[in-house]
Amino acid sequence: MRKNSSSNPTDARPPTRRYRTIFISDLHLGSPGCKAECLHDFLRHVDSDYLYLVGDVVDGWRLSKRWFWPERHDEILHGLLARARRGTAVVYLPGNHDEALRKLIGRTLGGVRFLQDVVHRTADGRRLLVTHGDAFDGVCKDMRWLARLGSIAYDAALAVNTGVNRVRRWLGLGYWPLSAFLKAQVKAAVNFVERYEQTLAAEARRRAVTGVVCGHVHKPEMRVIEGVEYFNDGDWVESCSALVEHMDGRLELLHWPSSASSTCSPCVGR
C-alpha cells in the first residue's frame, strides 16, 4: 500500500481521513462558481491510494471567455498533481469543459495518466466503469452549441445563487442551492438526468461491469438501475461532494460541508 504525506504540500498536518480511492469531478477551476475554499478544505483532510479526476477539473469554456484564476485555484491544481509525485495513482479523465486535454489521452505526464475512461476494481472485487459522462449526453455529443448556451444559463443561475445566499447568510439562514432547486423543479431537466443515468447503466451492462462512476450532470447519486450500480460523485460548484472507497471496498458519497471533519461552508466560493 502506498504511503503518502500530507495531502496539501503547504500544510504539515496529516489528513484526518484515509481512503483507498477518491473520485472527484466537476471542480470547474477557473470559474467563479467553483467552491474552492470548500474543495481546499476537503483535500486538506483526505488522502488515498488512488485518485480519479473524473472530468471538468478545469473549466476551459469559462476561461476562453474571460480569464479567472485565483491563487486558491492554483494551489488546488498543484496540490492534486503533487499527489502523483508522492505515489498516489492519479488518473485524469477529461470532460467536455476540459476537452482540450483529450489530446493527452494515452499519455502519462508527471505521474498522471490521461485516459478516456477506465475500469476500476474495488477492494471487494467489483469492476466499475469510470467516465466523465458527456459522451452519453446527447446534447453535448450532437448539439454542442446548445450545450454551450446551457452553460451560460447555468453560470447566470450560479451568480444569482451566490447573491441569494449572501442575503440568507446575513439573515442567519442556512445555505439553499437555488440552481439545484431549479433543476429539480423543471421536468425537462429531471427527464434529462433520468435518461443520462439509464444510458450509462446500459453502457455498464454492455461492458459487463458491476457499475459505473461518473460526473457531468452535477447531481450526486448512489442507486441501482436494473442491476447496475450507478454512482455520480457530484461536483464542487453546488454539491461539494465526492465518492470515496473505503479500504474494504465499501463506497460512500460524501457531502463535505456536512461532514464532521469539514471546516467549510457550502456557500464559500473562489
ZADO-1210 file (C-alpha; in nm, 4 decimals, padded with zeros to 6 digits):
<atoms>
<atom x="00.0000" y="00.0000" z="00.0000" code="MET" pos="1"/>
<atom x="00.1272" y="00.3462" z="-00.0861" code="ARG" pos="2"/>
<atom x="00.2181" y="00.5766" z="00.1984" code="LYS" pos="3"/>
<atom x="00.1648" y="00.9409" z="00.1188" code="ASN" pos="4"/>
<atom x="00.2486" y="01.2536" z="00.3101" code="SER" pos="5"/>
<atom x="00.0055" y="01.5354" z="00.3796" code="SER" pos="6"/>
<atom x="-00.2493" y="01.5916" z="00.1035" code="SER" pos="7"/>
<atom x="-00.1503" y="01.9578" z="00.0858" code="ASN" pos="8"/>
<atom x="00.2191" y="02.0361" z="00.0453" code="PRO" pos="9"/>
<atom x="00.1700" y="02.3698" z="00.2253" code="THR" pos="10"/>
<atom x="00.0035" y="02.2071" z="00.5276" code="ASP" pos="11"/>
<atom x="00.2187" y="01.9965" z="00.7630" code="ALA" pos="12"/>
<atom x="-00.0806" y="01.8406" z="00.9391" code="ARG" pos="13"/>
<atom x="-00.1618" y="01.4821" z="00.8366" code="PRO" pos="14"/>
<atom x="-00.5002" y="01.4164" z="00.6725" code="PRO" pos="15"/>
<atom x="-00.7721" y="01.3080" z="00.9137" code="THR" pos="16"/>
<atom x="-00.9246" y="01.0556" z="00.6729" code="ARG" pos="17"/>
<atom x="-00.7591" y="00.7984" z="00.4503" code="ARG" pos="18"/>
<atom x="-00.9414" y="00.6094" z="00.1763" code="TYR" pos="19"/>
<atom x="-00.8454" y="00.3501" z="-00.0775" code="ARG" pos="20"/>
<atom x="-00.9909" y="00.5580" z="-00.3608" code="THR" pos="21"/>
<atom x="-01.1292" y="00.9083" z="-00.4124" code="ILE" pos="22"/>
<atom x="-01.3412" y="01.0045" z="-00.7142" code="PHE" pos="23"/>
<atom x="-01.3986" y="01.3769" z="-00.7749" code="ILE" pos="24"/>
<atom x="-01.5250" y="01.5639" z="-01.0801" code="SER" pos="25"/>
<atom x="-01.6634" y="01.8946" z="-01.1994" code="ASP" pos="26"/>
<atom x="-01.4307" y="02.1108" z="-00.9914" code="LEU" pos="27"/>
<atom x="-01.4552" y="02.3853" z="-01.2567" code="HIS" pos="28"/>
<atom x="-01.1309" y="02.5512" z="-01.1565" code="LEU" pos="29"/>
<atom x="-01.1127" y="02.8776" z="-01.3477" code="GLY" pos="30"/>
<atom x="-01.4785" y="02.9546" z="-01.2871" code="SER" pos="31"/>
<atom x="-01.6166" y="03.1884" z="-01.0183" code="PRO" pos="32"/>
<atom x="-01.8687" y="02.9144" z="-00.9402" code="GLY" pos="33"/>
<atom x="-01.6018" y="02.6788" z="-00.8060" code="CYS" pos="34"/>
<atom x="-01.6328" y="02.6355" z="-00.4282" code="LYS" pos="35"/>
<atom x="-01.2553" y="02.6499" z="-00.3983" code="ALA" pos="36"/>
<atom x="-01.2361" y="02.7048" z="-00.0217" code="GLU" pos="37"/>
<atom x="-01.4547" y="02.4032" z="00.0461" code="CYS" pos="38"/>
<atom x="-01.2591" y="02.1924" z="-00.2049" code="LEU" pos="39"/>
<atom x="-00.9306" y="02.3006" z="-00.0490" code="HIS" pos="40"/>
<atom x="-01.0643" y="02.2060" z="00.2942" code="ASP" pos="41"/>
<atom x="-01.1658" y="01.8615" z="00.1653" code="PHE" pos="42"/>
<atom x="-00.8280" y="01.7934" z="00.0060" code="LEU" pos="43"/>
<atom x="-00.6509" y="01.9080" z="00.3225" code="ARG" pos="44"/>
<atom x="-00.8347" y="01.6435" z="00.5245" code="HIS" pos="45"/>
<atom x="-00.8235" y="01.3390" z="00.2973" code="VAL" pos="46"/>
<atom x="-00.5716" y="01.1150" z="00.1243" code="ASP" pos="47"/>
<atom x="-00.5945" y="00.7947" z="-00.0804" code="SER" pos="48"/>
<atom x="-00.4054" y="00.5269" z="-00.2701" code="ASP" pos="49"/>
<atom x="-00.5984" y="00.6019" z="-00.5899" code="TYR" pos="50"/>
<atom x="-00.7379" y="00.9318" z="-00.7132" code="LEU" pos="51"/>
<atom x="-00.9677" y="00.9649" z="-01.0145" code="TYR" pos="52"/>
<atom x="-01.0190" y="01.3137" z="-01.1579" code="LEU" pos="53"/>
<atom x="-01.3435" y="01.2424" z="-01.3428" code="VAL" pos="54"/>
<atom x="-01.3506" y="01.5388" z="-01.5800" code="GLY" pos="55"/>
<atom x="-01.4222" y="01.9124" z="-01.5854" code="ASP" pos="56"/>
<atom x="-01.1404" y="01.9713" z="-01.3398" code="VAL" pos="57"/>
<atom x="-01.0505" y="02.2920" z="-01.5240" code="VAL" pos="58"/>
<atom x="-01.3272" y="02.4963" z="-01.6888" code="ASP" pos="59"/>
<atom x="-01.1751" y="02.5708" z="-02.0270" code="GLY" pos="60"/>
<atom x="-01.5067" y="02.7007" z="-02.1617" code="TRP" pos="61"/>
<atom x="-01.5191" y="02.9706" z="-01.8937" code="ARG" pos="62"/>
<atom x="-01.1505" y="03.0580" z="-01.9224" code="LEU" pos="63"/>
<atom x="-01.1806" y="03.1003" z="-02.3003" code="SER" pos="64"/>
<atom x="-01.4358" y="03.3771" z="-02.2407" code="LYS" pos="65"/>
<atom x="-01.2664" y="03.5527" z="-01.9505" code="ARG" pos="66"/>
<atom x="-00.9555" y="03.4682" z="-01.7513" code="TRP" pos="67"/>
<atom x="-01.0263" y="03.3877" z="-01.3874" code="PHE" pos="68"/>
<atom x="-00.7602" y="03.2057" z="-01.1900" code="TRP" pos="69"/>
<atom x="-00.7295" y="03.2986" z="-00.8197" code="PRO" pos="70"/>
<atom x="-00.4358" y="03.1802" z="-00.6137" code="GLU" pos="71"/>
<atom x="-00.6504" y="02.9206" z="-00.4372" code="ARG" pos="72"/>
<atom x="-00.7361" y="02.7548" z="-00.7710" code="HIS" pos="73"/>
<atom x="-00.3649" y="02.7365" z="-00.8490" code="ASP" pos="74"/>
<atom x="-00.2935" y="02.5800" z="-00.5090" code="GLU" pos="75"/>
<atom x="-00.5632" y="02.3169" z="-00.5617" code="ILE" pos="76"/>
<atom x="-00.4395" y="02.2167" z="-00.9074" code="LEU" pos="77"/>
<atom x="-00.0772" y="02.1941" z="-00.7967" code="HIS" pos="78"/>
<atom x="-00.1819" y="02.0022" z="-00.4863" code="GLY" pos="79"/>
<atom x="-00.3641" y="01.7436" z="-00.6968" code="LEU" pos="80"/>
<atom x="-00.0633" y="01.6982" z="-00.9242" code="LEU" pos="81"/>
<atom x="00.1665" y="01.6712" z="-00.6202" code="ALA" pos="82"/>
<atom x="-00.0200" y="01.3598" z="-00.5078" code="ARG" pos="83"/>
<atom x="00.1009" y="01.1728" z="-00.8134" code="ALA" pos="84"/>
<atom x="00.4593" y="01.2668" z="-00.7302" code="ARG" pos="85"/>
<atom x="00.4123" y="01.1271" z="-00.3785" code="ARG" pos="86"/>
<atom x="00.2931" y="00.7907" z="-00.5103" code="GLY" pos="87"/>
<atom x="-00.0847" y="00.8200" z="-00.5385" code="THR" pos="88"/>
<atom x="-00.2129" y="00.6548" z="-00.8565" code="ALA" pos="89"/>
<atom x="-00.3783" y="00.9546" z="-01.0266" code="VAL" pos="90"/>
<atom x="-00.5958" y="00.9122" z="-01.3362" code="VAL" pos="91"/>
<atom x="-00.7358" y="01.2129" z="-01.5238" code="TYR" pos="92"/>
<atom x="-01.0423" y="01.1527" z="-01.7434" code="LEU" pos="93"/>
<atom x="-01.1014" y="01.4820" z="-01.9312" code="PRO" pos="94"/>
<atom x="-01.4603" y="01.6043" z="-01.9640" code="GLY" pos="95"/>
<atom x="-01.6304" y="01.8435" z="-02.2018" code="ASN" pos="96"/>
<atom x="-01.5164" y="02.1586" z="-02.0209" code="HIS" pos="97"/>
<atom x="-01.1512" y="02.0474" z="-02.0229" code="ASP" pos="98"/>
<atom x="-01.1749" y="01.8662" z="-02.3577" code="GLU" pos="99"/>
<atom x="-00.8519" y="02.0310" z="-02.4780" code="ALA" pos="100"/>
<atom x="-00.6704" y="01.7818" z="-02.2542" code="LEU" pos="101"/>
<atom x="-00.8107" y="01.4907" z="-02.4540" code="ARG" pos="102"/>
<atom x="-00.5121" y="01.5255" z="-02.6853" code="LYS" pos="103"/>
<atom x="-00.3124" y="01.3813" z="-02.3925" code="LEU" pos="104"/>
<atom x="-00.5233" y="01.0630" z="-02.3689" code="ILE" pos="105"/>
<atom x="-00.2979" y="00.7592" z="-02.3611" code="GLY" pos="106"/>
<atom x="-00.0059" y="00.9518" z="-02.2142" code="ARG" pos="107"/>
<atom x="00.1353" y="00.9854" z="-01.8627" code="THR" pos="108"/>
<atom x="00.2670" y="01.3254" z="-01.7544" code="LEU" pos="109"/>
<atom x="00.4124" y="01.3940" z="-01.4128" code="GLY" pos="110"/>
<atom x="00.2778" y="01.0611" z="-01.2937" code="GLY" pos="111"/>
<atom x="-00.0795" y="01.1445" z="-01.4030" code="VAL" pos="112"/>
<atom x="-00.2386" y="00.9044" z="-01.6533" code="ARG" pos="113"/>
<atom x="-00.4767" y="01.0609" z="-01.9062" code="PHE" pos="114"/>
<atom x="-00.7489" y="00.8218" z="-02.0234" code="LEU" pos="115"/>
<atom x="-01.0874" y="00.8401" z="-02.1956" code="GLN" pos="116"/>
<atom x="-01.2344" y="00.6011" z="-01.9393" code="ASP" pos="117"/>
<atom x="-01.1099" y="00.3202" z="-01.7193" code="VAL" pos="118"/>
<atom x="-01.2355" y="00.0183" z="-01.5253" code="VAL" pos="119"/>
<atom x="-01.1581" y="00.0387" z="-01.1538" code="HIS" pos="120"/>
<atom x="-01.1553" y="-00.2778" z="-00.9419" code="ARG" pos="121"/>
<atom x="-01.2649" y="-00.2221" z="-00.5835" code="THR" pos="122"/>
<atom x="-01.1092" y="-00.3969" z="-00.2850" code="ALA" pos="123"/>
<atom x="-01.4049" y="-00.6362" z="-00.2734" code="ASP" pos="124"/>
<atom x="-01.3695" y="-00.7295" z="-00.6414" code="GLY" pos="125"/>
<atom x="-01.6329" y="-00.5164" z="-00.8150" code="ARG" pos="126"/>
<atom x="-01.5484" y="-00.3747" z="-01.1575" code="ARG" pos="127"/>
<atom x="-01.6626" y="-00.0157" z="-01.2104" code="LEU" pos="128"/>
<atom x="-01.6513" y="00.1792" z="-01.5348" code="LEU" pos="129"/>
<atom x="-01.5231" y="00.5310" z="-01.4604" code="VAL" pos="130"/>
<atom x="-01.6020" y="00.8026" z="-01.7159" code="THR" pos="131"/>
<atom x="-01.6894" y="01.1727" z="-01.7106" code="HIS" pos="132"/>
<atom x="-02.0168" y="01.1020" z="-01.8896" code="GLY" pos="133"/>
<atom x="-02.0523" y="01.3730" z="-02.1552" code="ASP" pos="134"/>
<atom x="-02.0191" y="01.1085" z="-02.4286" code="ALA" pos="135"/>
<atom x="-02.3555" y="00.9740" z="-02.3085" code="PHE" pos="136"/>
<atom x="-02.5223" y="01.3168" z="-02.3129" code="ASP" pos="137"/>
<atom x="-02.6934" y="01.3669" z="-02.6492" code="GLY" pos="138"/>
<atom x="-02.6841" y="01.7452" z="-02.6174" code="VAL" pos="139"/>
<atom x="-02.3067" y="01.7571" z="-02.5586" code="CYS" pos="140"/>
<atom x="-02.2432" y="01.4924" z="-02.8216" code="LYS" pos="141"/>
<atom x="-02.4655" y="01.6159" z="-03.1061" code="ASP" pos="142"/>
<atom x="-02.5620" y="01.9772" z="-03.0239" code="MET" pos="143"/>
<atom x="-02.2512" y="02.1442" z="-02.8848" code="ARG" pos="144"/>
<atom x="-02.3884" y="02.4943" z="-02.9458" code="TRP" pos="145"/>
<atom x="-02.6862" y="02.4153" z="-02.7223" code="LEU" pos="146"/>
<atom x="-02.4575" y="02.2719" z="-02.4549" code="ALA" pos="147"/>
<atom x="-02.2537" y="02.5947" z="-02.4511" code="ARG" pos="148"/>
<atom x="-02.5729" y="02.8022" z="-02.4348" code="LEU" pos="149"/>
<atom x="-02.6862" y="02.5917" z="-02.1419" code="GLY" pos="150"/>
<atom x="-02.3513" y="02.6510" z="-01.9738" code="SER" pos="151"/>
<atom x="-02.4031" y="03.0279" z="-01.9998" code="ILE" pos="152"/>
<atom x="-02.7505" y="02.9978" z="-01.8453" code="ALA" pos="153"/>
<atom x="-02.6083" y="02.7774" z="-01.5692" code="TYR" pos="154"/>
<atom x="-02.3391" y="03.0363" z="-01.4906" code="ASP" pos="155"/>
<atom x="-02.6112" y="03.3004" z="-01.4629" code="ALA" pos="156"/>
<atom x="-02.8099" y="03.0822" z="-01.2227" code="ALA" pos="157"/>
<atom x="-02.4991" y="03.0316" z="-01.0092" code="LEU" pos="158"/>
<atom x="-02.4417" y="03.4065" z="-00.9945" code="ALA" pos="159"/>
<atom x="-02.7994" y="03.4582" z="-00.8724" code="VAL" pos="160"/>
<atom x="-02.7491" y="03.1691" z="-00.6304" code="ASN" pos="161"/>
<atom x="-02.4473" y="03.3470" z="-00.4779" code="THR" pos="162"/>
<atom x="-02.6455" y="03.6680" z="-00.4262" code="GLY" pos="163"/>
<atom x="-02.9423" y="03.4878" z="-00.2742" code="VAL" pos="164"/>
<atom x="-02.7227" y="03.3042" z="-00.0259" code="ASN" pos="165"/>
<atom x="-02.5374" y="03.6175" z="00.0770" code="ARG" pos="166"/>
<atom x="-02.8729" y="03.7597" z="00.1822" code="VAL" pos="167"/>
<atom x="-02.9703" y="03.4332" z="00.3553" code="ARG" pos="168"/>
<atom x="-02.6395" y="03.4298" z="00.5437" code="ARG" pos="169"/>
<atom x="-02.6964" y="03.7921" z="00.6522" code="TRP" pos="170"/>
<atom x="-03.0397" y="03.6852" z="00.7813" code="LEU" pos="171"/>
<atom x="-02.8873" y="03.3948" z="00.9698" code="GLY" pos="172"/>
<atom x="-03.0401" y="03.1333" z="00.7409" code="LEU" pos="173"/>
<atom x="-02.8726" y="02.8248" z="00.6014" code="GLY" pos="174"/>
<atom x="-02.7396" y="02.7651" z="00.2528" code="TYR" pos="175"/>
<atom x="-03.0003" y="02.6998" z="-00.0180" code="TRP" pos="176"/>
<atom x="-02.8810" y="02.5680" z="-00.3589" code="PRO" pos="177"/>
<atom x="-03.1040" y="02.7704" z="-00.5930" code="LEU" pos="178"/>
<atom x="-02.9638" y="02.6261" z="-00.9141" code="SER" pos="179"/>
<atom x="-03.0118" y="02.2698" z="-00.7892" code="ALA" pos="180"/>
<atom x="-03.3660" y="02.3593" z="-00.6792" code="PHE" pos="181"/>
<atom x="-03.4476" y="02.4981" z="-01.0245" code="LEU" pos="182"/>
<atom x="-03.3168" y="02.1851" z="-01.1938" code="LYS" pos="183"/>
<atom x="-03.5244" y="01.9676" z="-00.9634" code="ALA" pos="184"/>
<atom x="-03.8407" y="02.1642" z="-01.0497" code="GLN" pos="185"/>
<atom x="-03.8009" y="02.1628" z="-01.4276" code="VAL" pos="186"/>
<atom x="-03.9469" y="01.8447" z="-01.5708" code="LYS" pos="187"/>
<atom x="-03.7231" y="01.8538" z="-01.8774" code="ALA" pos="188"/>
<atom x="-03.4124" y="01.8649" z="-01.6558" code="ALA" pos="189"/>
<atom x="-03.5394" y="01.5769" z="-01.4424" code="VAL" pos="190"/>
<atom x="-03.6104" y="01.3702" z="-01.7536" code="ASN" pos="191"/>
<atom x="-03.2668" y="01.4543" z="-01.8959" code="PHE" pos="192"/>
<atom x="-03.0882" y="01.3272" z="-01.5850" code="VAL" pos="193"/>
<atom x="-03.3022" y="01.0136" z="-01.5820" code="GLU" pos="194"/>
<atom x="-03.2145" y="00.9392" z="-01.9463" code="ARG" pos="195"/>
<atom x="-02.8487" y="01.0077" z="-01.8741" code="TYR" pos="196"/>
<atom x="-02.8425" y="00.7632" z="-01.5830" code="GLU" pos="197"/>
<atom x="-03.0240" y="00.4954" z="-01.7833" code="GLN" pos="198"/>
<atom x="-02.7837" y="00.5361" z="-02.0761" code="THR" pos="199"/>
<atom x="-02.4786" y="00.4968" z="-01.8552" code="LEU" pos="200"/>
<atom x="-02.6300" y="00.1930" z="-01.6852" code="ALA" pos="201"/>
<atom x="-02.6870" y="00.0388" z="-02.0286" code="ALA" pos="202"/>
<atom x="-02.3222" y="00.1039" z="-02.1190" code="GLU" pos="203"/>
<atom x="-02.2114" y="-00.0673" z="-01.7972" code="ALA" pos="204"/>
<atom x="-02.4202" y="-00.3718" z="-01.8883" code="ARG" pos="205"/>
<atom x="-02.2728" y="-00.3707" z="-02.2407" code="ARG" pos="206"/>
<atom x="-01.9213" y="-00.3748" z="-02.0961" code="ARG" pos="207"/>
<atom x="-02.0149" y="-00.6440" z="-01.8434" code="ALA" pos="208"/>
<atom x="-01.9044" y="-00.4432" z="-01.5382" code="VAL" pos="209"/>
<atom x="-02.0696" y="-00.4184" z="-01.1988" code="THR" pos="210"/>
<atom x="-02.1391" y="-00.0476" z="-01.2118" code="GLY" pos="211"/>
<atom x="-02.0426" y="00.2954" z="-01.3336" code="VAL" pos="212"/>
<atom x="-01.8878" y="00.6059" z="-01.1726" code="VAL" pos="213"/>
<atom x="-01.9419" y="00.9388" z="-01.3487" code="CYS" pos="214"/>
<atom x="-01.9914" y="01.3128" z="-01.3089" code="GLY" pos="215"/>
<atom x="-02.1071" y="01.5717" z="-01.5630" code="HIS" pos="216"/>
<atom x="-02.4650" y="01.6400" z="-01.4518" code="VAL" pos="217"/>
<atom x="-02.3764" y="01.7842" z="-01.1090" code="HIS" pos="218"/>
<atom x="-02.6162" y="01.5512" z="-00.9299" code="LYS" pos="219"/>
<atom x="-02.4553" y="01.3284" z="-00.6651" code="PRO" pos="220"/>
<atom x="-02.6258" y="00.9910" z="-00.6603" code="GLU" pos="221"/>
<atom x="-02.5904" y="00.6305" z="-00.5486" code="MET" pos="222"/>
<atom x="-02.8515" y="00.3855" z="-00.6691" code="ARG" pos="223"/>
<atom x="-02.9066" y="00.0579" z="-00.8518" code="VAL" pos="224"/>
<atom x="-03.0537" y="00.0754" z="-01.2036" code="ILE" pos="225"/>
<atom x="-03.1785" y="-00.2610" z="-01.3262" code="GLU" pos="226"/>
<atom x="-02.8992" y="-00.4461" z="-01.1518" code="GLY" pos="227"/>
<atom x="-02.6247" y="-00.1909" z="-01.2302" code="VAL" pos="228"/>
<atom x="-02.4677" y="00.0165" z="-00.9537" code="GLU" pos="229"/>
<atom x="-02.4776" y="00.3844" z="-01.0562" code="TYR" pos="230"/>
<atom x="-02.2549" y="00.6354" z="-00.8770" code="PHE" pos="231"/>
<atom x="-02.2320" y="01.0053" z="-00.9586" code="ASN" pos="232"/>
<atom x="-01.9682" y="01.1805" z="-00.7495" code="ASP" pos="233"/>
<atom x="-02.1399" y="01.5195" z="-00.7848" code="GLY" pos="234"/>
<atom x="-01.9475" y="01.8451" z="-00.8193" code="ASP" pos="235"/>
<atom x="-01.7678" y="02.1315" z="-00.6436" code="TRP" pos="236"/>
<atom x="-01.9947" y="02.4056" z="-00.7736" code="VAL" pos="237"/>
<atom x="-02.3165" y="02.3207" z="-00.5893" code="GLU" pos="238"/>
<atom x="-02.2935" y="01.9919" z="-00.4010" code="SER" pos="239"/>
<atom x="-01.9319" y="01.9913" z="-00.2784" code="CYS" pos="240"/>
<atom x="-01.9356" y="01.6126" z="-00.2909" code="SER" pos="241"/>
<atom x="-01.7037" y="01.3205" z="-00.3621" code="ALA" pos="242"/>
<atom x="-01.7318" y="00.9452" z="-00.3935" code="LEU" pos="243"/>
<atom x="-01.4869" y="00.7506" z="-00.1773" code="VAL" pos="244"/>
<atom x="-01.3955" y="00.3858" z="-00.1480" code="GLU" pos="245"/>
<atom x="-01.3073" y="00.2573" z="00.1971" code="HIS" pos="246"/>
<atom x="-01.0289" y="00.0032" z="00.2434" code="MET" pos="247"/>
<atom x="-01.2801" y="-00.2832" z="00.2448" code="ASP" pos="248"/>
<atom x="-01.4329" y="-00.1757" z="-00.0887" code="GLY" pos="249"/>
<atom x="-01.7384" y="-00.0035" z="00.0571" code="ARG" pos="250"/>
<atom x="-01.8373" y="00.3068" z="-00.1394" code="LEU" pos="251"/>
<atom x="-01.9668" y="00.6227" z="00.0248" code="GLU" pos="252"/>
<atom x="-02.0901" y="00.9530" z="-00.1148" code="LEU" pos="253"/>
<atom x="-01.9534" y="01.2401" z="00.0928" code="LEU" pos="254"/>
<atom x="-02.1271" y="01.5785" z="00.1087" code="HIS" pos="255"/>
<atom x="-01.8264" y="01.7587" z="00.2502" code="TRP" pos="256"/>
<atom x="-01.9879" y="02.0694" z="00.4092" code="PRO" pos="257"/>
<atom x="-02.2000" y="01.8433" z="00.6312" code="SER" pos="258"/>
<atom x="-01.9078" y="01.6146" z="00.7173" code="SER" pos="259"/>
<atom x="-01.7831" y="01.6021" z="01.0753" code="ALA" pos="260"/>
<atom x="-01.4289" y="01.6823" z="00.9567" code="SER" pos="261"/>
<atom x="-01.5310" y="01.9797" z="00.7463" code="SER" pos="262"/>
<atom x="-01.4479" y="02.3339" z="00.8464" code="THR" pos="263"/>
<atom x="-01.6049" y="02.4946" z="00.5396" code="CYS" pos="264"/>
<atom x="-01.9446" y="02.6330" z="00.4459" code="SER" pos="265"/>
<atom x="-02.1124" y="02.5296" z="00.1164" code="PRO" pos="266"/>
<atom x="-02.1715" y="02.8922" z="00.0244" code="CYS" pos="267"/>
<atom x="-01.7997" y="02.9791" z="00.0280" code="VAL" pos="268"/>
<atom x="-01.6622" y="03.0201" z="-00.3244" code="GLY" pos="269"/>
<atom x="-01.3405" y="03.1131" z="-00.5016" code="ARG" pos="270"/>
</atoms>
